[in-house]
Amino acid sequence: MQLKALVWGGLGSLADCADLDLAAWNGAFRAQGLDWSWNWDTYAELMRPGGDRQLAARFAAFRGEVVQAEEIDKIHQKLFAARLSAGIHLRPGVIELLKWSARSGVKLAMVSRSETEPVRALLSATARAREGITFDVAVLRGDVTRMAPDPDAMGRCLDQLNLQPSEVLAIVDTPATAQGAQAAGIPCLAFTGRLASSEDFPSNIPHANVLTVAAAMEAWQQTSSQAAE
């Protein structure tokens, strides 16, 4: 058996962009004349369960308020994209793993809860660092009706790659994304971001603080073996 693709489970697996995302949400609230202001703890708690498409709608329901959630979300996506376009760095080890994938013929895929605009902004901002390396498949928010931990996005990604789950490794930065990958049968490597700690992830998922080829291969072999047992 051979590793044939890496699936990057969200923008956070590539770059530390949670602070920019939070700032974009608060900017969207101001643009809509709302007196909301999320701090880090509120934002992290809203992000933790995953599942739905509308953080603003969930927060409004919690407060018993009625808001234009779709409009808030559209503004948020635009502001998030603008902040990403201003510049962002890839996380430690990401570019080395991307280059190894390109040299080795390992396909690259992205699964993200973001819309097209922020994804394009991040890819544009990191284009020079990636040295022209592109993604073969992208499954974004508009392609699915349920976010992770639902496996829909990961399953669609497998279909587009035309690969079996055992031929793929998902690199994930949140427990919800890990659960979605596992539900689709895909081996995982937890690349823990600011929105989670290593203790939040399923206990059978290997972890890496810095991505390396060795860590990725070891995680794929380990979790593939577990799945086969």
Steps between C-alpha positions, in 0.01 A plus 500: 500500500620849414415847625346677202356825637517748786178671602546828684202529732435872507691824451631468854696190407697715255525835678424652840201706396262472798581850626425643156174307487396632841582856399295455183199383700516802728540726198188346346304564819601866498405529133153371586462737794507222759643553848655152496872463562636150528809444710727204439321271746159564344632446149681179596191363673283572196751335269553193717199284411508569126205362308303804390565768242387798702688605811317833505160330485595267786624791712184700426282205602694473825433868572138481386559753222401509134773612258579480130736206543558441130597863445729498803667191366553651154665806651712279725624296205599815310680651799675171573619479140628858513699430815648184352595689184704744708743217573527183702767236558468126463531302821829324590576211270211559260707611204744212544215250495343669197830482313545134591149426375569671170827311452345168598184521291279513809182694423396798709146577607336758721180473700388830653198652671588828324353629176704538182608861563702443821653182358616683189635781718707261710633319194589831337675626814707181525561445128867598511570282804328206331715548188213431264378186673123475458218290640341230288165503682314749718174437684375824651207617703275553200545139392334346806204555728664383824843582636731270696463293711258384231706297248327646192789727394766234555292245311458737207873563504569127475259474208672783314843351567365159391688339788425267786516639857805285577693673219458844658625686806301792642695773679258661744520785749169459685326204665185553290701466179673192640165343579374573150807338345476198728131459419600486133761236586800724429819469710584826683790702631405765756689822429361684800412865449397774742139384503581167665741320726639154445272366774190604303570257215400134487765306690591276205617787278876576483611860556765727352603848615714545188416319180761271352488231234595244765213608730250486214610156385509362853149632570365354177657161562389493862139600444467288187614198702249580775218520247595165350493322838 
